[in-house]
């Protein structure tokens, strides 16, 4: 699956909405063929039709639940069977849960760990090896500003994003000079369906914000950083200042502040 004018092929997880969808549009604009992965096949097909009709690219849809441990291997097998080589990997799929740890649903958190950490690591392992062998490739892992501090009331989610950031920075150092770059995109609160899915609408962190960045703006920052080969991209000057200030604030105090911000208004 490579069109004549294509600039390679990008695989994007969580591509049916939000940041993943906007990243797909950016790749398509630059004539990059696409493999779109998410659970919602109908949404993927709609996006694929939009992009293929607007740009000289080919778009492959692969519906998959990435919380299933077998999904990454199935994706790789399907691509190999069709002779598709991935030049850019975007690990965007993710989920969150909100509430006191002793009260939140265990299965939902285990599923989140499989999605946010295990599948991201698995896909990166599979495709990074091929990229290194070709001395060419880009990887973008979507983390969060949550990666920079502990997050009471979203303890597991914040921890998963800390993993993504740490893993990305370490892998970027390992692959320096290999022709493969690894970038972590760390957005703050963004207007997507994430807040509703995580059931955190009452959190002061979300309900008290005068404005959130839109997914298209965040995607542009991540896309440009990936193309430059930057290791970390934090969209928005306020988010960047907060991420830096945390380095000079006692960790216990940071945790208390985040806890107060995360608490429900009711």
Secondary structure as GFF3:
##gff-version 3
##sequence-region A 1 266
A	DSSP	beta_strand	9	13	.	.	.	ID=ss1
A	DSSP	alpha_helix	18	29	.	.	.	ID=ss2
A	DSSP	beta_strand	33	38	.	.	.	ID=ss3
A	DSSP	alpha_helix	41	54	.	.	.	ID=ss4
A	DSSP	beta_strand	59	63	.	.	.	ID=ss5
A	DSSP	alpha_helix	71	81	.	.	.	ID=ss6
A	DSSP	beta_strand	88	91	.	.	.	ID=ss7
A	DSSP	alpha_helix	106	113	.	.	.	ID=ss8
A	DSSP	pi_helix	114	119	.	.	.	ID=ss9
A	DSSP	alpha_helix	120	134	.	.	.	ID=ss10
A	DSSP	beta_strand	137	142	.	.	.	ID=ss11
A	DSSP	three_ten_helix	145	148	.	.	.	ID=ss12
A	DSSP	alpha_helix	155	174	.	.	.	ID=ss13
A	DSSP	beta_strand	180	185	.	.	.	ID=ss14
A	DSSP	beta_strand	190	191	.	.	.	ID=ss15
A	DSSP	alpha_helix	194	197	.	.	.	ID=ss16
A	DSSP	alpha_helix	204	207	.	.	.	ID=ss17
A	DSSP	beta_strand	213	214	.	.	.	ID=ss18
A	DSSP	alpha_helix	215	228	.	.	.	ID=ss19
A	DSSP	beta_strand	232	233	.	.	.	ID=ss20
A	DSSP	alpha_helix	237	245	.	.	.	ID=ss21
A	DSSP	three_ten_helix	246	248	.	.	.	ID=ss22
A	DSSP	alpha_helix	251	262	.	.	.	ID=ss23
###
